[in-house]
Amino acid sequence: MPYRQLGRNTNHRRAMLRNIVTSLLKHGRIETVETRAKEMVRITEKMITLGKRGDLHARRQALAYIQEEGVVTQLFTEIAPKYAERKGGYTRMIKSGFRRGDAAPLCIVELV
């Protein structure tokens, strides 16, 4: 299986990942469960690569996924130029312990 199902149906999973990716690009750092983070990193890397391309088609593709237009503008004007010389690996995952309620492994994901 090329992706994790995360215990949700397709529409819920897509919406959740869109929200998480939007939040990461907006705030630069979030804390979430490790399995969600691994899926989110894949998508975030693709969004930053679109931002590095910088053409109109890439902007429209990013707008189709990211939910806030202001975050897309920030991606194309601030975030992507910062990684112009970098070939990949735009995010960092740091394990941060376990969630109190169900002991799920947590990690902090941040833009490098």
N, CA, C and O atoms as a GROMACS GRO file, in nm:
protein
  448
    1MET      N    1   0.084  -0.118   0.000
    1MET     CA    2   0.000   0.000   0.000
    1MET      C    3   0.089   0.125   0.000
    1MET      O    4   0.177   0.136   0.086
    2PRO      N    5   0.070   0.217  -0.093
    2PRO     CA    6   0.160   0.331  -0.106
    2PRO      C    7   0.138   0.440  -0.001
    2PRO      O    8   0.221   0.530   0.011
    3TYR      N    9   0.029   0.435   0.075
    3TYR     CA   10   0.002   0.538   0.174
    3TYR      C   11  -0.064   0.474   0.296
    3TYR      O   12  -0.109   0.360   0.290
    4ARG      N   13  -0.068   0.548   0.405
    4ARG     CA   14  -0.130   0.501   0.528
    4ARG      C   15  -0.276   0.543   0.530
    4ARG      O   16  -0.309   0.655   0.490
    5GLN      N   17  -0.364   0.455   0.577
    5GLN     CA   18  -0.506   0.488   0.580
    5GLN      C   19  -0.545   0.566   0.704
    5GLN      O   20  -0.648   0.634   0.704
    6LEU      N   21  -0.466   0.558   0.809
    6LEU     CA   22  -0.484   0.635   0.931
    6LEU      C   23  -0.620   0.614   0.997
    6LEU      O   24  -0.666   0.700   1.072
    7GLY      N   25  -0.683   0.501   0.972
    7GLY     CA   26  -0.809   0.467   1.038
    7GLY      C   27  -0.925   0.557   1.000
    7GLY      O   28  -1.018   0.573   1.078
    8ARG      N   29  -0.920   0.615   0.882
    8ARG     CA   30  -1.026   0.706   0.839
    8ARG      C   31  -1.066   0.671   0.696
    8ARG      O   32  -0.991   0.609   0.621
    9ASN      N   33  -1.188   0.714   0.660
    9ASN     CA   34  -1.227   0.694   0.520
    9ASN      C   35  -1.156   0.798   0.434
    9ASN      O   36  -1.095   0.892   0.485
   10THR      N   37  -1.164   0.782   0.304
   10THR     CA   38  -1.084   0.861   0.212
   10THR      C   39  -1.107   1.011   0.227
   10THR      O   40  -1.011   1.088   0.235
   11ASN      N   41  -1.233   1.054   0.231
   11ASN     CA   42  -1.261   1.197   0.238
   11ASN      C   43  -1.212   1.258   0.369
   11ASN      O   44  -1.156   1.368   0.369
   12HIS      N   45  -1.231   1.188   0.479
   12HIS     CA   46  -1.185   1.238   0.608
   12HIS      C   47  -1.033   1.247   0.611
   12HIS      O   48  -0.977   1.344   0.661
   13ARG      N   49  -0.965   1.145   0.558
   13ARG     CA   50  -0.819   1.143   0.557
   13ARG      C   51  -0.764   1.258   0.473
   13ARG      O   52  -0.671   1.327   0.515
   14ARG      N   53  -0.821   1.280   0.354
   14ARG     CA   54  -0.775   1.389   0.268
   14ARG      C   55  -0.795   1.524   0.335
   14ARG      O   56  -0.706   1.610   0.332
   15ALA      N   57  -0.911   1.544   0.396
   15ALA     CA   58  -0.939   1.671   0.463
   15ALA      C   59  -0.844   1.693   0.580
   15ALA      O   60  -0.794   1.804   0.600
   16MET      N   61  -0.818   1.588   0.657
   16MET     CA   62  -0.728   1.599   0.771
   16MET      C   63  -0.586   1.635   0.726
   16MET      O   64  -0.523   1.723   0.785
   17LEU      N   65  -0.537   1.568   0.621
   17LEU     CA   66  -0.402   1.596   0.572
   17LEU      C   67  -0.393   1.736   0.512
   17LEU      O   68  -0.290   1.803   0.528
   18ARG      N   69  -0.497   1.781   0.445
   18ARG     CA   70  -0.498   1.918   0.392
   18ARG      C   71  -0.489   2.019   0.505
   18ARG      O   72  -0.415   2.118   0.496
   19ASN      N   73  -0.564   1.995   0.612
   19ASN     CA   74  -0.561   2.085   0.728
   19ASN      C   75  -0.422   2.087   0.792
   19ASN      O   76  -0.371   2.194   0.825
   20ILE      N   77  -0.363   1.970   0.809
   20ILE     CA   78  -0.233   1.962   0.876
   20ILE      C   79  -0.125   2.029   0.791
   20ILE      O   80  -0.042   2.102   0.845
   21VAL      N   81  -0.126   2.004   0.661
   21VAL     CA   82  -0.025   2.065   0.573
   21VAL      C   83  -0.041   2.217   0.572
   21VAL      O   84   0.058   2.290   0.577
   22THR      N   85  -0.165   2.264   0.566
   22THR     CA   86  -0.190   2.408   0.569
   22THR      C   87  -0.138   2.468   0.699
   22THR      O   88  -0.075   2.574   0.698
   23SER      N   89  -0.164   2.401   0.811
   23SER     CA   90  -0.117   2.451   0.941
   23SER      C   91   0.035   2.455   0.949
   23SER      O   92   0.092   2.551   1.001
   24LEU      N   93   0.101   2.352   0.898
   24LEU     CA   94   0.247   2.348   0.902
   24LEU      C   95   0.307   2.463   0.821
   24LEU      O   96   0.400   2.530   0.866
   25LEU      N   97   0.254   2.485   0.701
   25LEU     CA   98   0.307   2.592   0.618
   25LEU      C   99   0.275   2.730   0.677
   25LEU      O  100   0.352   2.824   0.658
   26LYS      N  101   0.164   2.741   0.747
   26LYS     CA  102   0.124   2.868   0.806
   26LYS      C  103   0.208   2.902   0.929
   26LYS      O  104   0.253   3.015   0.945
   27HIS      N  105   0.230   2.802   1.016
   27HIS     CA  106   0.296   2.827   1.144
   27HIS      C  107   0.443   2.786   1.146
   27HIS      O  108   0.518   2.833   1.232
   28GLY      N  109   0.484   2.700   1.053
   28GLY     CA  110   0.624   2.658   1.048
   28GLY      C  111   0.659   2.543   1.139
   28GLY      O  112   0.766   2.483   1.125
   29ARG      N  113   0.571   2.510   1.234
   29ARG     CA  114   0.600   2.403   1.330
   29ARG      C  115   0.470   2.358   1.394
   29ARG      O  116   0.391   2.440   1.440
   30ILE      N  117   0.446   2.225   1.396
   30ILE     CA  118   0.328   2.171   1.462
   30ILE      C  119   0.365   2.042   1.534
   30ILE      O  120   0.469   1.982   1.507
   31GLU      N  121   0.279   2.000   1.625
   31GLU     CA  122   0.298   1.873   1.695
   31GLU      C  123   0.180   1.783   1.660
   31GLU      O  124   0.064   1.824   1.669
   32THR      N  125   0.210   1.659   1.621
   32THR     CA  126   0.106   1.565   1.582
   32THR      C  127   0.155   1.423   1.607
   32THR      O  128   0.268   1.401   1.650
   33VAL      N  129   0.068   1.328   1.579
   33VAL     CA  130   0.101   1.186   1.595
   33VAL      C  131   0.199   1.146   1.485
   33VAL      O  132   0.194   1.197   1.373
   34GLU      N  133   0.287   1.054   1.517
   34GLU     CA  134   0.397   1.018   1.427
   34GLU      C  135   0.349   0.968   1.290
   34GLU      O  136   0.406   1.006   1.188
   35THR      N  137   0.246   0.884   1.286
   35THR     CA  138   0.201   0.830   1.157
   35THR      C  139   0.141   0.939   1.069
   35THR      O  140   0.162   0.940   0.948
   36ARG      N  141   0.066   1.032   1.130
   36ARG     CA  142   0.014   1.146   1.052
   36ARG      C  143   0.128   1.230   1.000
   36ARG      O  144   0.125   1.277   0.886
   37ALA      N  145   0.228   1.250   1.084
   37ALA     CA  146   0.341   1.333   1.046
   37ALA      C  147   0.414   1.275   0.925
   37ALA      O  148   0.455   1.349   0.836
   38LYS      N  149   0.431   1.144   0.923
   38LYS     CA  150   0.502   1.081   0.811
   38LYS      C  151   0.427   1.102   0.680
   38LYS      O  152   0.489   1.126   0.577
   39GLU      N  153   0.296   1.093   0.684
   39GLU     CA  154   0.217   1.117   0.563
   39GLU      C  155   0.219   1.265   0.525
   39GLU      O  156   0.228   1.301   0.408
   40MET      N  157   0.211   1.350   0.627
   40MET     CA  158   0.207   1.493   0.602
   40MET      C  159   0.337   1.543   0.541
   40MET      O  160   0.335   1.632   0.456
   41VAL      N  161   0.450   1.487   0.584
   41VAL     CA  162   0.581   1.530   0.532
   41VAL      C  163   0.589   1.506   0.382
   41VAL      O  164   0.643   1.589   0.309
   42ARG      N  165   0.537   1.392   0.336
   42ARG     CA  166   0.539   1.362   0.192
   42ARG      C  167   0.470   1.472   0.112
   42ARG      O  168   0.521   1.518   0.010
   43ILE      N  169   0.352   1.513   0.160
   43ILE     CA  170   0.273   1.612   0.087
   43ILE      C  171   0.337   1.751   0.098
   43ILE      O  172   0.339   1.826   0.000
   44THR      N  173   0.389   1.783   0.216
   44THR     CA  174   0.451   1.914   0.236
   44THR      C  175   0.571   1.932   0.144
   44THR      O  176   0.591   2.040   0.088
   45GLU      N  177   0.651   1.827   0.130
   45GLU     CA  178   0.767   1.834   0.040
   45GLU      C  179   0.721   1.864  -0.103
   45GLU      O  180   0.785   1.943  -0.173
   46LYS      N  181   0.612   1.803  -0.146
   46LYS     CA  182   0.561   1.827  -0.281
   46LYS      C  183   0.512   1.971  -0.297
   46LYS      O  184   0.533   2.032  -0.401
   47MET      N  185   0.447   2.024  -0.192
   47MET     CA  186   0.398   2.162  -0.199
   47MET      C  187   0.515   2.261  -0.208
   47MET      O  188   0.508   2.358  -0.284
   48ILE      N  189   0.621   2.238  -0.132
   48ILE     CA  190   0.736   2.328  -0.137
   48ILE      C  191   0.804   2.318  -0.274
   48ILE      O  192   0.853   2.419  -0.326
   49THR      N  193   0.808   2.198  -0.332
   49THR     CA  194   0.864   2.182  -0.465
   49THR      C  195   0.781   2.259  -0.568
   49THR      O  196   0.837   2.319  -0.660
   50LEU      N  197   0.649   2.258  -0.552
   50LEU     CA  198   0.565   2.340  -0.640
   50LEU      C  199   0.598   2.488  -0.623
   50LEU      O  200   0.605   2.562  -0.721
   51GLY      N  201   0.619   2.529  -0.499
   51GLY     CA  202   0.654   2.667  -0.473
   51GLY      C  203   0.787   2.706  -0.536
   51GLY      O  204   0.804   2.818  -0.582
   52LYS      N  205   0.881   2.612  -0.539
   52LYS     CA  206   1.010   2.639  -0.602
   52LYS      C  207   0.996   2.654  -0.752
   52LYS      O  208   1.069   2.732  -0.814
   53ARG      N  209   0.902   2.581  -0.813
   53ARG     CA  210   0.879   2.596  -0.957
   53ARG      C  211   0.830   2.736  -0.988
   53ARG      O  212   0.880   2.802  -1.080
   54GLY      N  213   0.733   2.781  -0.911
   54GLY     CA  214   0.691   2.920  -0.916
   54GLY      C  215   0.606   2.965  -1.033
   54GLY      O  216   0.572   3.083  -1.040
   55ASP      N  217   0.569   2.877  -1.125
   55ASP     CA  218   0.488   2.922  -1.237
   55ASP      C  219   0.339   2.918  -1.201
   55ASP      O  220   0.302   2.874  -1.092
   56LEU      N  221   0.256   2.964  -1.292
   56LEU     CA  222   0.113   2.976  -1.266
   56LEU      C  223   0.048   2.840  -1.243
   56LEU      O  224  -0.037   2.826  -1.156
   57HIS      N  225   0.088   2.742  -1.321
   57HIS     CA  226   0.030   2.608  -1.306
   57HIS      C  227   0.062   2.550  -1.167
   57HIS      O  228  -0.024   2.489  -1.104
   58ALA      N  229   0.185   2.570  -1.122
   58ALA     CA  230   0.224   2.522  -0.990
   58ALA      C  231   0.143   2.593  -0.881
   58ALA      O  232   0.101   2.530  -0.784
   59ARG      N  233   0.120   2.723  -0.897
   59ARG     CA  234   0.042   2.799  -0.800
   59ARG      C  235  -0.102   2.746  -0.795
   59ARG      O  236  -0.160   2.736  -0.687
   60ARG      N  237  -0.158   2.715  -0.910
   60ARG     CA  238  -0.296   2.664  -0.912
   60ARG      C  239  -0.304   2.524  -0.852
   60ARG      O  240  -0.402   2.490  -0.787
   61GLN      N  241  -0.201   2.442  -0.875
   61GLN     CA  242  -0.198   2.310  -0.814
   61GLN      C  243  -0.190   2.322  -0.662
   61GLN      O  244  -0.257   2.247  -0.591
   62ALA      N  245  -0.110   2.414  -0.612
   62ALA     CA  246  -0.099   2.435  -0.468
   62ALA      C  247  -0.230   2.488  -0.412
   62ALA      O  248  -0.272   2.446  -0.304
   63LEU      N  249  -0.295   2.579  -0.484
   63LEU     CA  250  -0.424   2.632  -0.438
   63LEU      C  251  -0.532   2.524  -0.434
   63LEU      O  252  -0.625   2.533  -0.354
   64ALA      N  253  -0.520   2.424  -0.520
   64ALA     CA  254  -0.617   2.315  -0.519
   64ALA      C  255  -0.603   2.229  -0.394
   64ALA      O  256  -0.699   2.162  -0.355
   65TYR      N  257  -0.487   2.229  -0.331
   65TYR     CA  258  -0.465   2.145  -0.213
   65TYR      C  259  -0.467   2.225  -0.083
   65TYR      O  260  -0.535   2.188   0.012
   66ILE      N  261  -0.393   2.336  -0.079
   66ILE     CA  262  -0.384   2.416   0.042
   66ILE      C  263  -0.510   2.500   0.054
   66ILE      O  264  -0.558   2.555  -0.045
   67GLN      N  265  -0.564   2.510   0.176
   67GLN     CA  266  -0.697   2.566   0.193
   67GLN      C  267  -0.702   2.717   0.206
   67GLN      O  268  -0.809   2.776   0.187
   68GLU      N  269  -0.592   2.781   0.238
   68GLU     CA  270  -0.593   2.926   0.256
   68GLU      C  271  -0.506   2.993   0.150
   68GLU      O  272  -0.390   2.956   0.130
   69GLU      N  273  -0.564   3.090   0.082
   69GLU     CA  274  -0.492   3.158  -0.025
   69GLU      C  275  -0.370   3.233   0.028
   69GLU      O  276  -0.268   3.243  -0.041
   70GLY      N  277  -0.381   3.286   0.148
   70GLY     CA  278  -0.269   3.357   0.209
   70GLY      C  279  -0.150   3.266   0.235
   70GLY      O  280  -0.035   3.309   0.225
   71VAL      N  281  -0.178   3.141   0.269
   71VAL     CA  282  -0.070   3.044   0.292
   71VAL      C  283   0.000   3.011   0.161
   71VAL      O  284   0.122   2.992   0.159
   72VAL      N  285  -0.075   3.002   0.052
   72VAL     CA  286  -0.014   2.976  -0.079
   72VAL      C  287   0.075   3.094  -0.120
   72VAL      O  288   0.184   3.074  -0.172
   73THR      N  289   0.028   3.215  -0.096
   73THR     CA  290   0.110   3.333  -0.125
   73THR      C  291   0.237   3.330  -0.043
   73THR      O  292   0.346   3.358  -0.094
   74GLN      N  293   0.224   3.296   0.086
   74GLN     CA  294   0.342   3.285   0.174
   74GLN      C  295   0.436   3.177   0.123
   74GLN      O  296   0.558   3.194   0.126
   75LEU      N  297   0.381   3.064   0.078
   75LEU     CA  298   0.462   2.954   0.026
   75LEU      C  299   0.546   3.000  -0.094
   75LEU      O  300   0.665   2.970  -0.102
   76PHE      N  301   0.483   3.072  -0.186
   76PHE     CA  302   0.552   3.110  -0.310
   76PHE      C  303   0.645   3.230  -0.292
   76PHE      O  304   0.742   3.243  -0.366
   77THR      N  305   0.617   3.318  -0.195
   77THR     CA  306   0.699   3.438  -0.181
   77THR      C  307   0.805   3.427  -0.072
   77THR      O  308   0.912   3.487  -0.084
   78GLU      N  309   0.777   3.352   0.036
   78GLU     CA  310   0.871   3.346   0.148
   78GLU      C  311   0.934   3.208   0.166
   78GLU      O  312   1.056   3.198   0.178
   79ILE      N  313   0.854   3.104   0.169
   79ILE     CA  314   0.904   2.971   0.206
   79ILE      C  315   0.989   2.911   0.094
   79ILE      O  316   1.103   2.872   0.117
   80ALA      N  317   0.935   2.903  -0.027
   80ALA     CA  318   1.006   2.838  -0.138
   80ALA      C  319   1.139   2.905  -0.174
   80ALA      O  320   1.237   2.834  -0.196
   81PRO      N  321   1.148   3.038  -0.180
   81PRO     CA  322   1.278   3.098  -0.210
   81PRO      C  323   1.386   3.066  -0.107
   81PRO      O  324   1.504   3.064  -0.139
   82LYS      N  325   1.345   3.040   0.015
   82LYS     CA  326   1.440   3.005   0.120
   82LYS      C  327   1.509   2.871   0.091
   82LYS      O  328   1.621   2.848   0.134
   83TYR      N  329   1.438   2.783   0.016
   83TYR     CA  330   1.491   2.650  -0.015
   83TYR      C  331   1.537   2.638  -0.160
   83TYR      O  332   1.544   2.528  -0.213
   84ALA      N  333   1.567   2.749  -0.225
   84ALA     CA  334   1.601   2.747  -0.367
   84ALA      C  335   1.722   2.660  -0.397
   84ALA      O  336   1.724   2.592  -0.500
   85GLU      N  337   1.821   2.660  -0.311
   85GLU     CA  338   1.943   2.582  -0.334
   85GLU      C  339   1.934   2.439  -0.280
   85GLU      O  340   2.023   2.358  -0.305
   86ARG      N  341   1.829   2.408  -0.208
   86ARG     CA  342   1.816   2.278  -0.143
   86ARG      C  343   1.742   2.180  -0.234
   86ARG      O  344   1.644   2.217  -0.297
   87LYS      N  345   1.789   2.056  -0.241
   87LYS     CA  346   1.731   1.957  -0.332
   87LYS      C  347   1.613   1.880  -0.271
   87LYS      O  348   1.540   1.813  -0.343
   88GLY      N  349   1.594   1.890  -0.142
   88GLY     CA  350   1.486   1.819  -0.076
   88GLY      C  351   1.509   1.820   0.072
   88GLY      O  352   1.604   1.883   0.119
   89GLY      N  353   1.425   1.750   0.148
   89GLY     CA  354   1.442   1.745   0.292
   89GLY      C  355   1.412   1.879   0.357
   89GLY      O  356   1.494   1.932   0.431
   90TYR      N  357   1.293   1.933   0.329
   90TYR     CA  358   1.257   2.065   0.379
   90TYR      C  359   1.198   2.060   0.519
   90TYR      O  360   1.181   2.164   0.583
   91THR      N  361   1.168   1.940   0.568
   91THR     CA  362   1.104   1.927   0.699
   91THR      C  363   1.190   1.843   0.792
   91THR      O  364   1.274   1.765   0.749
   92ARG      N  365   1.166   1.860   0.922
   92ARG     CA  366   1.236   1.786   1.025
   92ARG      C  367   1.133   1.730   1.122
   92ARG      O  368   1.042   1.800   1.166
   93MET      N  369   1.148   1.601   1.155
   93MET     CA  370   1.060   1.536   1.252
   93MET      C  371   1.141   1.505   1.378
   93MET      O  372   1.245   1.440   1.372
   94ILE      N  373   1.092   1.552   1.492
   94ILE     CA  374   1.158   1.528   1.620
   94ILE      C  375   1.059   1.457   1.710
   94ILE      O  376   0.952   1.510   1.739
   95LYS      N  377   1.093   1.337   1.755
   95LYS     CA  378   1.004   1.264   1.844
   95LYS      C  379   0.997   1.336   1.978
   95LYS      O  380   1.099   1.381   2.031
   96SER      N  381   0.875   1.347   2.032
   96SER     CA  382   0.859   1.427   2.154
   96SER      C  383   0.782   1.354   2.263
   96SER      O  384   0.716   1.419   2.345
   97GLY      N  385   0.788   1.223   2.265
   97GLY     CA  386   0.722   1.150   2.373
   97GLY      C  387   0.592   1.085   2.329
   97GLY      O  388   0.573   1.052   2.212
   98PHE      N  389   0.504   1.067   2.427
   98PHE     CA  390   0.379   0.996   2.401
   98PHE      C  391   0.261   1.077   2.450
   98PHE      O  392   0.270   1.151   2.548
   99ARG      N  393   0.149   1.063   2.380
   99ARG     CA  394   0.027   1.134   2.418
   99ARG      C  395  -0.028   1.071   2.546
   99ARG      O  396  -0.023   0.950   2.564
  100ARG      N  397  -0.081   1.155   2.633
  100ARG     CA  398  -0.123   1.108   2.764
  100ARG      C  399  -0.243   1.013   2.758
  100ARG      O  400  -0.245   0.914   2.832
  101GLY      N  401  -0.340   1.041   2.674
  101GLY     CA  402  -0.462   0.962   2.674
  101GLY      C  403  -0.447   0.820   2.624
  101GLY      O  404  -0.497   0.727   2.686
  102ASP      N  405  -0.377   0.802   2.512
  102ASP     CA  406  -0.369   0.669   2.450
  102ASP      C  407  -0.226   0.625   2.422
  102ASP      O  408  -0.204   0.524   2.355
  103ALA      N  409  -0.130   0.700   2.470
  103ALA     CA  410   0.013   0.667   2.455
  103ALA      C  411   0.056   0.659   2.308
  103ALA      O  412   0.146   0.582   2.274
  104ALA      N  413  -0.008   0.737   2.222
  104ALA     CA  414   0.034   0.742   2.082
  104ALA      C  415   0.163   0.822   2.074
  104ALA      O  416   0.176   0.925   2.140
  105PRO      N  417   0.260   0.777   1.992
  105PRO     CA  418   0.387   0.850   1.982
  105PRO      C  419   0.368   0.984   1.912
  105PRO      O  420   0.314   0.991   1.802
  106LEU      N  421   0.412   1.091   1.977
  106LEU     CA  422   0.400   1.226   1.924
  106LEU      C  423   0.533   1.270   1.864
  106LEU      O  424   0.639   1.221   1.902
  107CYS      N  425   0.526   1.362   1.770
  107CYS     CA  426   0.648   1.421   1.719
  107CYS      C  427   0.619   1.564   1.675
  107CYS      O  428   0.507   1.599   1.640
  108ILE      N  429   0.723   1.644   1.677
  108ILE     CA  430   0.715   1.782   1.631
  108ILE      C  431   0.768   1.785   1.488
  108ILE      O  432   0.876   1.733   1.460
  109VAL      N  433   0.692   1.845   1.401
  109VAL     CA  434   0.734   1.860   1.261
  109VAL      C  435   0.756   2.008   1.237
  109VAL      O  436   0.669   2.090   1.268
  110GLU      N  437   0.871   2.042   1.181
  110GLU     CA  438   0.902   2.181   1.155
  110GLU      C  439   0.973   2.194   1.022
  110GLU      O  440   1.034   2.100   0.972
  111LEU      N  441   0.962   2.313   0.965
  111LEU     CA  442   1.035   2.343   0.843
  111LEU      C  443   1.180   2.370   0.879
  111LEU      O  444   1.207   2.441   0.976
  112VAL      N  445   1.273   2.315   0.804
  112VAL     CA  446   1.416   2.327   0.834
  112VAL      C  447   1.460   2.470   0.809
  112VAL      O  448   1.577   2.502   0.828
   0.00000   0.00000   0.00000
